[in-house]
Amino acid sequence: HEALLLISAHVPRERYATIIGALPWPVQRKLTSAVLEASGCDPAGLADMIEREGVEAFVDWWERLPLWASLSTLEAPRRQAVLERLRAQRLAQSAGGLANSLRGAGAASEVSVLEKLSSLHMPALLIAGAIDSAYVAHARAMAARMPNAEVHVEPDAGHALHLEKPERVASLVNRV
């Protein structure tokens, strides 16, 4: 969402946009709430849980979400390295920062980029992993609102497409 806002704010300067796994707000908020609810978590209480139980408990819970299941398809040594790097990045966050970010997302729902997409005339490539059907659908919907956009759906990849197939993502981004 933030990347879409940045692009729309700097339209005259941007020559090309590559958007990987983005969701327009308020779609992102609704989808996040649905994922949390399906995982047995009250979205409104998640920030409190992080502050109460700490970042490590949150990260343990977060890493068990089905959203990350496609990472299990990576070859063992690479999978281990990716998972360790992600975990270290997540654990480096502060409980207060994560909680405030979640709380702030509610206020951000007032800012929608959907109506701004039609003003993005630069060539744009929206990329999503085929396993992440929600992101694929939203990439297609966003591209339909953008005058000069195309969608690439990468087979055998999911939510963490940039980690699952970094070489492929790099080749798509660099083809400009």
C-alpha positions, 0 to 999 in steps of 0.5 A: 500500500505504501509503495502505491501511495509513493508512486501515485504521489510522484507520478511525473517523475516515475518512468516505470513501476514494478509492484510485487505482491501489493494490495490497495488499501482498504483491501489490504486491511480487510485481507489482513483481518480475514487472515488473522481471524482464520488463524484464530486471532482477534485482529483488534487484539493482536497489538495488545498480544504483541505488547503483552507476550512479546515479539518472539511469541508473535513471530512464532505465531506469525510463522505458522500462518498458512500464508508462508506454506509455499516456503516449504517448497524451497530446497532444504539448505536455501529454505533454512537460510531464508527462514533464518533470515526472515526470523532474524528480521522479524525478531529485530522489531520492537513490540511497541513498533509492531503494535503501533504499526498495527494500530496505525493501519486502522487510521490508514484505511482512510487513505485509498489508492484505488481511485489513484491507479488510473492516473498512473500512466507509466508502464507498470508490471504487477507480480504475484505468486500463483499460489497466493490467489488473493494477491493474484486477483488483486494484481489483476484488478489493479492492472485493470485500473492502470492504463499501461499495466501488465500482470505476471503470475509466477507459477509455483510461487506464493506470498514470499515470491521474492524469497522463493524465486529471487532470480526470477523476480530479478529478471522480471524487474531488470527486463525494463 
